[in-house]
């Protein structure tokens, strides 16, 4: 398909936090690493941006310490009711996704990982490795993938292993034949959930992540800087077609009033559908990691922590797909169980009872929060 790039031990597809963490782990294991992403520059994503204590510790263990705002706990809120729990396992941090990406990208580059701007468009496995076709782009550091300059056309990268860290709509999952059959959360359904996120220039009024509950939408409010608060809305596709501003005013009038004089910062970003599955987490020399491997919902805010744990497991079990499958199930077990259970409750007629129940049983609410914060 055109010129070959240099062979690499590990090709990481996706330069988000999970992909960059996988690159750092692979370099620590002495492996040559190339990270490919169709996007260039600092990457952003519609997410809640709250690193709970366990996620913050995992990020710091990678050798990065991104700036942000102290998070001391989580507050569930509905009109006239609230339930607050402060972390007992240490602080969390509200971190802009862009700040997290910049810190991890610098760490991966410093560890010796190479970055290539390009789109994966083909994947073929054989006994000795994987051949991956990448559409034209250039290395993020300005050097050329073939050692001579900007890539003028498609290149074929030969890798020992491929880690698909390319998110909800994973190209690697599709090309590797790991996409589930139709109707198994591989495409849209009436129960799909979507997210919208916007930042506001306003001093944070709390060091808690506030989760505001309305009958059909949640609002996640996270302080991410001294003058910046992020607001993420989660709900069905039909609800989100109404738009961020309409939803904020109609579903959360108290929150809307608090933000009335605050200026929006940057662009409105969206994500979804959130629910994703894969047939397996690996096939041959290809492993799926992070959201690409399967995702339940953003409701519990555990995506980064679980994704980083998967990145570590994928590198430790590069040559053993069955071992990676077992490790994947182990590191995602709590997330899958707690998120699936809470999502089922939130999608049922008893949704309105969530905040009152948390308020009446603070010991139970606190135990759930602490389990998520580990």
N, C-alpha and C positions, 0 to 999 in steps of 0.2 A: 504493500500500500504506500510506497514511498520510502524515504530514508529512515533508517533505524536510529533510535536514540541509544545511548549507552545502556547496557544491561544493568539492572538494579536488583538487589535482594528483595526489597519490598516496595511495591507501588501502592501508595495511599491515595484513594480517590475521594476528594472532599477535604477542603482546608478549613473546616470549622473547628471548634474546640476539640471535638473527639478525634478528628483526623490528625490534628497537630499533636495531640497527646499521644496518639499511636506512633507518630513519627519520632517523638522524643523517646518513647520506650524502645522502639526498634533501634535507634541510634545508640542508646545505652547498652543494647545487646550486641553492639558491634556490627550492625547490618547497614548496608548502603540503602538510602531511602530517597524516593522521589515522591513528592506530593503534587497531585494534579487537581486543579479546580477550574471550572469554566468561568468563574468570576475572578476579578483581579482587585488589588487594593485591599482596604479594610472591609471586612465582611460584616453585615448586619443581619438581623433576623427578628421576626416578631416573636418575642418570648417575654416571660415575666421578669427576667434579669435578677432574680434573687438567688444567691448562692447560700443555701442552708449550711449549717456548721460542717456537716460531713463533706459537702461539695467544696467548701472553702478550703478545708484541710487537704482535699485531694488536689486541688489546683496548686496550693502552696507546695505540696510534695513534689510537683513537677518542676519547682524552682522558679515560680512566678508569683507575684503578689500585686494583682491589679488594683488600681485605686477605686474607691467607691464610698458607700455610706454604710455605717453600722446597722445591722439587723439583729434585734434582740429577741424576736419571737414572731408569732402569727396571731392575727386577730380576725375571727369570723364575725361578720356584721350583717344585720338585717334591720329594718325599721323598728326601733324600740328595743332591740336585743343585741347583745354582743358577748363573745367569749374570747378572752385573751389568754395566751400561754407564752411565757418567756422561756427561751431555751435554757436548759441546765447543762448542756454539753459544750458550751462555748458559743461565741458569737457567730453570726453569719454576716454576709455583706451583700448589699445591693450594688451590682456592677454593670455598667453599660456593656452591651454585647460587643460593641466596637472596641472598648478598652480591654475586654477579655481576649478578643481575637488578636489585637495588636501585641499583647503581652505573650501569648502563646506562639504567635508567628515568629516573634523575635527569639523566643526560647528554642523553637525548632530549628530555625536558621543557624543560631549559635551552636546548636548541637551537631550541625553538619548536614541537615536534611536539605535537599534541593527542592525548589518550587517551580512548577511549570503551569503557565496559564494556557489552558486548552480544555476541550470537551471530549470526553470518552465516547467513542462511537462504534467500537467493536471489541470483542473479547473472545479469545480462543485458548482453551486449555490443552496441554499435552503433558506427557510424562515428566518432562524436566522443568516445566514452568508454565507461565501464562503470557500470551502475546496480547497487548492492548493497543488498539488504534486510537490515537489522539488527534483531533482536528487542530488546525493551526493555532498557534499562540506563542508566547515567549516566556522564558523564565522570569519569575518575579524579581530576581536580582539583576536582570538586564542581560545575562549571558544567554547563549543559545543552546537549545537542547541537544544539538548535534555538535557543539563545540566551535561552531563557526559564526553564529549570529542568530538573528530572529528566525524562527521556524517559518518557512515559506509555504508549506503545505502539510498534509497529514504525516504523522510519524507513527512508527510502531515501536512501542516500548516492550522489551522482554523483561519479565520480572519472575523472581522465584515464587513470590506470593503476592496476592492482591487483597487489600483491605478496603471494602466498600463502606466508606464513612460519609456517603453523599446524601444523607437525609431522607425525609419522608418519601420523596419521589425518586428514589434511588435508581440510577441508570444501571449500576452494577447488579443490583437485585434482578432487574429485568434481563440483562444480557447473560447472566449466569444461570437463568432458568429457575430462580428462587422466588419468583412472583407467585402468590397464591392464586388458586382458581377464582374465577369471577364469583362474586358474592361472599368471599371470605375476607372482606375489608381490604381488598386490593384496589378497589375503585370506590366511587361514591355510592352512598346509600342514604335513606331518609334519616338515619340516626347520626349521620356525620356531624362532627363539631369542627368549628373554625375559630381562629383567633385574629384579633386586631390589636395593634399596639401603637400608642402615641406617647411622646414625652411632653412634659409641661415645665416651663420655667417658673418655679415656685419653691420657697423653702419647705422642706419636708416638715410635716406637723407631728410625726411620730417616727419611732425607730422600729415599728412593727410592720410586717407585711400585712396589709389589710385586704381581706377577701370579702367583698360585698356581694350578697346574694339577693337576686330578684327572682321572680317566678320562672324565668327562662334564660337568664344570662348571669354570669359572674363577672365582677370587676376586680382585678388584682392590682393593687396599688403598692408600688415598691419605691422607696427612696433610693436614688442611685448617685446622688451628689448633693453638695451643700445648697444648690439652687435648682435641683432637677428631681422630678418625680415621674416615674413611668406608670402608665395605666394600660393594662391589657384586658380586653373583653373576650370572653369565651361563650359560645353558644352555637345553636344550629345554623345551617347555611341560610335558611329563610330569615332567621332573625338578623343575621349579619348583613343581609342584603339591604336592610334598613339604613345602614351606615353608622359610623362611630359616633358622630355628634348626636344623631337622633336617639341612639341607644343610651348614651350617657345621660341626656336630658330626661328621657321618658322612663328609664329603668332605675336610675340612681340620682334622683333630684338633690339629695343632700350632698353627694360627692360633686355633682355638677355645679352646685352653688359654691362649694369651696374652691373650685377651679375656675370660677367665672372670670376672674381678673388675671388668670395665668395665661401666658403666651405659649402656644404650641411650639415645640422645637422639632425641626426636621420633618421627615415624611411619615405619613401613616403607612404602616406595614401590616401585611396579613399573612396568615398561614393556614393550611388545611387542604383536604380533610386530615384530621389528626390521627385517627385510628388507622394503624398499619400492621400488617402481618407479613411473615415470610414463611415459605415452606420449610426451610431449615435455615440455620445460621451459617452453614458452610457447605461448600461442594468442592471437592478436590483441593486446589490451592487458593481458593477464594473464600474469604470470611466476610460476613456482614457485621458491621459494628455501629452502635448508636441507633439513631432513629431508623436507619436503613434496615436494621435487623428486626424491627417491630416496635410499635409504639401504641400505648393505650390512650393517654390523654395528658394534657398539661395541668390538670386539676390539682395535683399534689406537688408540683414544682420540683420534681426529682430528676429531670432529664439530664442535666449536666453530670451530676454525681454518678448516675447509673451508666451513662455513656463513657465516662472516664474509667470506671471499673471494667467495662467491656473492652476498652482499648488496651488496658493492661493485660487482661485475660487473652485477648486475641494474639498479642505478641508472644506471650508465654507459651501458647499452644499453637504456634504457626504450623507446625508439621503434623498436628493431630486434630482433625476436625471433630472427632467424637469427644475428645477432652475439652475442646472449646465449647461445644454444645452443652456439656455438663456444667462448665464454669459459667457460661452465659445464663443458664437457668438458675444457678445459685446466686449470682450477683443481681439478677432482676426479680427474684422471687417476691421479696417484700413489696417492691414497686408495683408489680403486676397484680398482686393480691389486694393491696390497699387501694390502689387507684381503680381497679375494676369494681371493687365493692362500693367505694364512694361514688363512682360514676353511676352505678346502678341505682343507688339511693337518690342521687341528684336527678336522674332521669325518670323517677317514679312520682306518683301522687304525693309521697311523703317528703318531697324536696323541701317544702316550707318548714318542716320540722328539724332540719339540720342544725340551724343556729340555735333554736331553743333547746334542742337536745344537748348540744355542746355546752350551752350555758348552765343547764341543770346538772350535767355530769362533767364538771371540769377535770376530774381525775382521768376519765376516759379520753376526753379531748386532748388532755396533756400527754397521755401515753401514746396516742396516735401521732401527735406532733413530734414527740421525741423519737419515735420509731422512724419517721421520715427524715429527721434531722441528723441521724447517725452518720 
